[in-house]
Amino acid sequence: MKRHFLRRPFMKYVLEFIGCVLVVIGVAGFAVPAEFPMAGFTGIALIINRLWDIPIGWSLIVLNIPVALLCWRLLGRRFFLHSIGCMIITSLMFDYVAPFFPVYHGEPLLAALACGVIAGAGFALIYMQNASSGGADFIVMAIKAKRPHLSLGRIIIFSDCAVVVMGGLLFQDINGIFYGLIISFLFSQVIDRLMYGINAGKLLLIVTDDYLPIRETIEETSGRGCTVWQAQGGYQGLPRQVVMCACDRKQMYSVQKAVEARDPRAFTIVLESNEVAGEGFYRLVVGEKPKK
């Protein structure tokens, strides 16, 4: 038990660090050489760097200070401290480690795609640890805390467009605006797919005359529980049972085949489930204060 609790925070730090590395690789290795206008505080730091040659990392630290002080009460002490740690690591890597990374000077569209996927995966890893990389992420997470029904990807895509357009217009780079918007779109898609795809699954609705064999089959095949509804056939008015079971994508196929073999007359409906929360499923906490 003691080792289990020791491993959890250690893995959290490891995943946060990997996320920071991916963000720096994506931005410094692809976006910076191509001079794409980026979103968020990173985009503002890139503008400052191109105008006055001020290091990106130090610009990020200076820009982050006032926003961090404004948001830390809303997002909680633990989230704030982890975010500050990620912000410092990312900033220092931009200035002192990224110069040693290989950079891509090829096709701009490929650079935009690579930046969006790699950096987006990095941001998703950081967010999944209930942390952020600072900057505009503090604002995004504050919005998420106030409006938890909104997906992070959707909040990010709306908040990013203004900085991308501003950077493109400032340097009169219309093509750069389109590449920057592609990167922002990929950020939102990769973040949503990685974060909320973990909780995605299938919902099975099985209409049967006798739910007991179906329930036993589901438990034996997947270890999942089920919920039974009492229903009535619309044609003959005969009593029926509807068995509802939420499972992941791999389990769905096994459960479906086992149910067909156990009760060939059962009528099965398979629905997509974008997110499943509760016992037996992973609970993703983002931008929330830990409950006391």
Buried (B, 14 or more C-beta within 10 A) or exposed (E): EEEEEEEEEEEBBEBBBBBBBBBBBBBBBBBBBBBBBBBBBBBBBBBBBBEEEEBBBBBBBBBBEEBBEEBBEBBBEEBBEBBBBBBBBBBBBBBEBBEEEEBBEEEBEEBBBBBBBBBBBBBBBBBBBBBBBBBBBBBBBBBBBEEEEEBBBEBBBBBBBEBBBBBBEEBEBEEBBBBBBBBBBBBBBBBBBBBBEBBBBBBBBBBBBEBEBBBEBBEEBBEBEBEBEEEEEEEEEEEBBBBBBBBBEEBBEEBBEBBBEBBEEBEBEBEEBEBBEEEEBEEBEBBBBEEE
